[in-house]
Amino acid sequence: MNNFFAELKRRNVYKVAVAYIVAGWALSQGIAQVLPVFDIPNLVIRLIVLLIIVGLPVALILAWMFEMTPEGIKRTATADAMPAAARSKKHTWIYVVVIAGLFSIGLFFLGRYSAGNKESGRPPATAGSLPQKSIAVLPFDNLSRDPDNAYFAEGVQDEILTRLAKVADLKVISRTSTQHFKSAPENLPQIAKQLGVTNILEGSVQKAADQVRVNVQLINAITDAHVWADTYDRKLTDIFAVESEIAKNIAETLQARLSGSEKTSIAKTPTVNPEAYELYLKGRFFWNKRTGTDLRKAIDYFNQAIAKDPNYALAYVGLADSYLLLSSYAAVSPAESLPPARSALKKALELDDSLAEAHASFGLLTTLELDLHRALDELKRAVELKPNYATAHHWLALAHLTLAQFDSAISEAKRAIELDPLSLVINADTSWIYFSARRYDEAEAQVRKTLEIGPQFFLAHYYLGEVLQFKAHLSEAIAEFQKAFELNNDPYSLAMLGQAYGRNGQRDEAQKILARLNEEAKSHYVAPYALALVQIGLGDKDRAIEELDHAYREQETNYLFGIKVDPMLDDLRGDPRFEALVRRVTAAKQ
């Protein structure tokens, strides 16, 4: 064995190995820097690197069999027979290492220079350019004979989008914004500019019995060039593989870097039961309608999906999300809706702790439960797992806000708008964040922008009323609160109308609204926070604090999570009882 290693050294196999590794590393680094600049597919780059790796044992075998001499390359036996002077190999291997190093450095800077030139050829992002690695997935056409299969086409679109959203190197627009457009619009450049993307994915779905056909085409909306297209004819049981393959092909076509965990996440199969999957899609279809009746339909479908597959983590998340929205859309108290939401999310996280949607929903749940520090951690985890999840950024912004972390809240809200530019609730809540930070001009500008997107969105009128009230435009504020109440008939808009009346000296009108809310509370849920708003307008601070304290003790937590920053409660600040309540609400839970 000693003789063998000595022979390796004599034949310079060690030196060749070192020189090859250095040269191979230099070449692979250069390839990684330069080839992407010329839009060479990632598959070709990987193949070249693989050939370099495979070449190492070949180089070692050749080093054993041949020698480099001043007279050229000779077989080892021939070189051994030559005079010592003629066999002098000097330090050729050192030259190889040095040249390879210089070559690597040169290619590195060439790649940077070329990439820089490529980027400098475009205007900067802030000047209105669109990122190349960006995509919006438009609604898929339902080509099935049964129009009731619309939920399935919508679900396939949503699943592809969800998988793409897990790729940190891509900018992926949320479904809320893309749903504003039809599946194959004519004005692609205008839509791309509105959504802030370069690429658009169009598609169609045809479902018949257990067979599914999915057509997709990726279009560069700026140049109107068809970048990639494919058709998939599969059985319903293979639909997840189709969605994964489409997402993977898009990511590779756009040359997005994929980490190992992202590849795993894209390829994940949420359930092996096609019936459970269809029931889940129906649940999400009704959940997206955001009415009390539709939320209860969604709950029924999610429960059916769970019955078909008790290990379907996403179905538990859907069930929890439906319960979390009931307090806002169906006059159900948090004390009634939050426990089943917590139970469903606990099960979802037990099944799959890497599910971003579960962590985001758990963050919202713990916000409503006033465990504000835990909520922040859960939402940060959701963003890590799914960087393009606009809802997670939105809720994370609100979580930062509850703890008066205004800069972080605004930053996350802006990111959420980038990912979901046409979302009414994200745009509106961003206004509320500015308002809570006492940046009233920016709050007004943001809420008026929201009303340009959706003139009939009640929450935007509600927030505009708040801003106008703080700018001492009470008559205009009253008109906005009236409009919000007409559009949504909710107790909060009515309560804010009552507060504005009280501040405007119209005490009789404010008293009537307070009496109406107390009467309605006998038949359905009215949050104590709403009652406190009217009492503040009437100057009854003691009663307002009692209502808020009651809400905390009885876990009637709607809007109470904003107690530390909400300008509407500023009249109560400085009162020891109120400050003690703020500390209890915002304290870290054990």
Secondary structure, DSSP 8 states (H G I E B T S, - for coil): -HHHHHHHHHTTHHHHHHHHHHHHHHHHHHHHHHGGGGT--HHHHHHHHHHHHHHHHHHHHHHHHEEEETTEEEEHHHHHHS-TTTT--TTHHHHHHHHHHHHHHHHHHHHHHHHHHHHHTS--GGGT---SSEEEE---EE-SSSGGGHHHHHHHHHHHHHHHTT-TTSEE--HHHHTTS-SS-S-HHHHHHHHT-SEEEEEEEEEETTEEEEEEEEEETTTTEEEEEEEEEEEGGGHHHHHHHHHHHHHHHTT----HHHHHHHT--S-S-HHHHHHHHHHHHHHTT--HHHHHHHHHHHHHHHHH-TT-HHHHHHHHHHHHHHHHHS---HHHHHHHHHHHHHHHHHH-TT-HHHHHHHHHHHHHTT-HHHHHHHHHHHHHH-TT-HHHHHHHHHHHHHTT-HHHHHHHHHHHHHHSTT-HHHHHHHHHHHHHTT-HHHHHHHHHHHHHH-TT-HHHHHHHHHHHHHTT-HHHHHHHHHHHHHHH--HHHHHHHHHHHHHTT-HHHHHHHHHHHHHHTTTS---HHHHHHHHHHTT-HHHHHHHHHHHHHTT--TTGGGTTT-GGGGGGTT-HHHHHHHHHHHS---
